[in-house]
Amino acid sequence: MSKFAVDPGHGCYLDTGAEGHLNEQNCALDIANRVINKLQMLGHQAWNARPSSASSVTNSLQQRCDSATNADYLISMHLNEVKYLHRRKKVDNICKK
């Protein structure tokens, strides 16, 4: 059984992430919750690493790292806004063991 800290990027301080048709902080949180639930169903420990409040972006990032201290993996989720369909070729996934 592995331990996963899942960071659904943004959503804690003034930076809400990309906005267009959707809001990044809300979409990332929805996806993170689904990933957390799936990992838990598979028998892993998984938790949300997004802090409930922070005094700055730096403080928010530090809290996320602190939350992941005992994790085997840190998954940081971000969704990038793409304005043109022909440029939708890049997806960023970061997982740190």
Phi, psi and omega per residue, in radians:
M1 nan 2.262 3.134
S2 -1.815 2.844 3.117
K3 -1.993 2.233 -3.085
F4 -2.117 2.198 2.941
A5 -1.721 2.122 -3.093
V6 -1.929 2.025 -3.110
D7 -1.817 1.854 3.130
P8 -1.449 0.867 3.087
G9 0.313 2.601 3.117
H10 1.007 -2.862 2.989
G11 1.390 0.159 -3.103
C12 -2.166 -0.530 -3.115
Y13 -2.180 -2.738 -3.051
L14 -1.161 -0.449 -3.097
D15 -1.432 1.864 -3.120
T16 -1.597 -0.029 -3.138
G17 1.504 -2.934 -3.100
A18 -1.125 2.473 3.074
E19 -2.321 2.408 3.118
G20 -2.794 -1.999 3.038
H21 -1.260 -0.467 -3.113
L22 -2.255 2.922 3.111
N23 -1.878 2.150 -3.034
E24 -1.017 -0.790 -3.077
Q25 -1.079 -0.648 3.131
N26 -1.286 -0.731 3.127
C27 -1.158 -0.748 3.136
A28 -1.110 -0.666 3.117
L29 -1.148 -0.734 3.117
D30 -1.067 -0.807 3.138
I31 -1.137 -0.753 -3.140
A32 -1.051 -0.754 3.127
N33 -1.090 -0.656 3.099
R34 -1.161 -0.734 3.122
V35 -1.128 -0.776 3.123
I36 -1.030 -0.833 3.135
N37 -1.057 -0.750 3.141
K38 -1.128 -0.780 3.121
L39 -1.075 -0.719 3.117
Q40 -1.157 -0.663 3.086
M41 -1.104 -0.497 3.127
L42 -1.493 0.030 3.072
G43 1.660 0.096 3.127
H44 -1.556 2.803 2.951
Q45 -1.549 2.310 -3.140
A46 -2.584 2.465 -3.132
W47 -2.578 2.787 3.113
N48 -1.430 2.166 -3.111
A49 -1.646 0.008 3.125
R50 -1.305 2.185 3.117
P51 -1.233 2.728 -3.140
S52 -1.378 -0.410 3.074
S53 -2.749 2.758 3.120
A54 -2.722 2.676 -3.117
S55 -1.532 -0.257 3.139
S56 -2.862 2.985 3.081
V57 -1.097 -0.744 3.123
T58 -1.049 -0.763 3.119
N59 -1.112 -0.700 3.112
S60 -1.068 -0.794 3.135
L61 -1.125 -0.698 3.132
Q62 -1.117 -0.725 3.124
Q63 -1.104 -0.659 3.118
R64 -1.124 -0.766 3.105
C65 -1.122 -0.739 3.121
D66 -1.062 -0.686 3.140
S67 -1.124 -0.474 -3.085
A68 -1.631 0.053 -3.058
T69 -0.942 -0.736 -3.099
N70 -1.672 0.161 -3.134
A71 -1.482 2.611 2.984
D72 -1.369 -0.549 -3.118
Y73 -2.381 2.479 2.980
L74 -2.007 2.130 3.093
I75 -1.942 2.042 3.139
S76 -1.876 2.125 -3.052
M77 -1.866 2.248 3.048
H78 -2.449 2.571 3.126
L79 -2.100 2.150 -3.105
N80 -1.652 2.390 3.110
E81 -1.319 2.307 3.079
V82 -2.188 2.096 -3.044
K83 -1.499 -0.395 -3.058
Y84 -2.139 2.273 -3.073
L85 -0.981 -0.669 -3.092
H86 -1.216 -0.189 3.115
R87 -1.745 0.091 -3.103
R88 -1.446 1.176 -3.116
K89 -2.110 -0.161 -3.012
K90 -2.034 2.270 3.060
V91 -2.247 2.335 3.119
D92 -1.773 2.195 3.030
N93 -2.282 2.223 3.114
I94 -2.207 2.210 3.071
C95 -2.361 2.110 -3.124
K96 -1.885 2.186 3.095
K97 -1.677 nan nan
